[in-house]
Amino acid sequence: MSCGSCAGPTAILGGGWAGLACAVELAAAGVPVTLFESAKQLGGRARSVDWRGIPIDNGQHLMVGAYRATLRLMQRLGTARLLERRPLDLRVPGFRLALPRLPAPWHLAAGLLRAEGLTWSEKRAAVRFIQHLKSLRFRLPQDLPADRFLRNQPATLVDRLWGPICIAALNTPLATASAQVFCNVLRDSLMGARGDSDLVMNRAAMGRLLPEAAAAFITERGGDVRLSHRIEGVRSDCVGLRLAGWDESFRNVVIATHPAHAAALTTGFPALAGVRAQLAAFTWQPIATLWLRFAAPPGFPFPMLGLGPGQAPWAFERNDLAPGMVAIVESADGPHLRLPPEALRERYLQRLAEAIGPLPALTDWKLIVEKRATWACTPGLDRPDPATPQPGLYLAGDYTAGPYPATLEGAVRSGVECAARILAGACSK
Ligand SMILES: Cc1cc2nc3c(=O)[nH]c(=O)nc-3n(C[C@H](O)[C@H](O)[C@H](O)COP(=O)(O)OP(=O)(O)OC[C@H]3O[C@@H](n4cnc5c(N)ncnc54)[C@H](O)[C@@H]3O)c2cc1C
């Protein structure tokens, strides 16, 4: 049994998807919530950005059917209607894997059987790999880099299927990506129930998917959302926990910032030295998104297209934002980030034209590089638990202990889990 009013006033530091998910859960349970966000807007790494009057995303985000916590939250907030769901259809040059609407695992078996661009021996190798993972129950005896884990797979399969999935999901080059987290992703998407591998694409800017609706949900239930309010420190007092520059004590404080900012907020608590050591081991990976506006919508055969094998960009048709809008995304660090923006634009335009044919006139473009888009999902990374050794102090974010890489689902799960811990502890206090 949990009781919202027993949980007591709760502060949430950070209005990214983790902080918002936590605040929504707590507000729904009747907990008095105050959310502090340092930026002028909510959403964190999944936010809308104004581009000449069009709300674009700071980076194209893709979800899959296995994002249960995220989809549940959007259902609750009434924004799931802004999503478009399609059966998995991976198209990279020279390769296509489309999964039919059959029950699992037949959808995957039939998809592989019909996959374009693989020889029979490569298809058999893919099936052997899947059987191997199942025999291990997707649990590796020891984590290792994904490229070593995949070394017995044919190069074509790695280049066209496993590599693109791993790099897109973990946002980490294969040579340093965690094979265990890659297995977790495969278990819960491609090798999960039929709908788990569905592609779920936003058909509205990120701000409308969660941040705006979550803020309304929280304030309608008596909560407070404070924008442009950076919290610089947390300490304990005789009542509970106090925030620097805020004249009120809270029973619980949830630090829901980017992991790079979390450690600085815990320095008032010597007992959290272990958590700070865990956070100090994190490193970061970038994501580049090139927004293109054409005079007319280019003819995409499918709204998401791979523009090359291995670590290559993906193109997304985004006519929902404005006619002729396209986002081209390249995950993780690589030589592309050393190119001048104009050269990168030309390279992507050429690849897009190779994939879909002659392009309409380009009228505008904008490159957004998020340098610390995600934490590098490396083998054996020790991630902190949401509950810290300091009573009432919690961590929420895509980086807390869990099966997934830095994703919206990881962030939302973490926020929901944090709220559950606060509620579970409430009546026992
Ligand atoms: C370009 C890009 C593309 C991505 N693509 C995908 C994708 O396709 N699919 C997917 O699932 N995931 C994707 N991700 C990852 C996903 O966006 C993140 O995993 C998720 O948004 C992290 O949410 P979070 O709440 O944990 O952290 P954040 O979003 O970082 O939120 C932290 C918040 O805390 C605020 N803050 C920081 N310090 C303070 C302070 N002292 N006081 C108050 N507030 C503070 C920040 O301003 C921020 O709003 C992508 C990320 C990027 C950047």
The ligand as an ORCA input file, in Angstrom:
! r2SCAN-3c Opt
* xyz 0 1
  C      19.967     14.233    -30.388
  C      19.432     13.094    -29.560
  C      18.784     12.042    -30.175
  C      18.289     10.991    -29.412
  N      17.604      9.988    -30.021
  C      16.968      9.072    -29.287
  C      16.118      8.120    -29.897
  O      15.968      8.083    -31.115
  N      15.452      7.238    -29.087
  C      15.587      7.266    -27.745
  O      14.912      6.474    -27.064
  N      16.415      8.143    -27.120
  C      17.097      9.046    -27.862
  N      17.904      9.959    -27.253
  C      18.163      9.843    -25.817
  C      17.066     10.503    -24.972
  O      16.770     11.788    -25.470
  C      17.564     10.617    -23.542
  O      17.937      9.326    -23.095
  C      16.510     11.152    -22.586
  O      15.887     12.300    -23.106
  C      17.174     11.477    -21.249
  O      16.229     12.031    -20.364
  P      16.619     12.382    -18.871
  O      15.397     12.943    -18.241
  O      17.267     11.211    -18.231
  O      17.770     13.499    -18.938
  P      17.766     14.954    -19.586
  O      16.925     14.968    -20.795
  O      19.195     15.339    -19.743
  O      17.063     15.881    -18.508
  C      17.741     16.527    -17.470
  C      17.106     17.880    -17.224
  O      17.675     18.445    -16.054
  C      17.843     19.833    -16.243
  N      18.845     20.276    -15.264
  C      20.193     20.026    -15.276
  N      20.778     20.561    -14.168
  C      19.776     21.120    -13.442
  C      19.745     21.799    -12.163
  N      20.860     21.990    -11.435
  N      18.548     22.247    -11.691
  C      17.407     22.058    -12.415
  N      17.388     21.427    -13.623
  C      18.545     20.952    -14.121
  C      18.269     19.926    -17.703
  O      18.081     21.220    -18.231
  C      17.363     18.875    -18.346
  O      16.136     19.423    -18.774
  C      18.461     10.995    -28.006
  C      19.128     12.055    -27.390
  C      19.606     13.094    -28.147
  C      20.301     14.251    -27.458
*
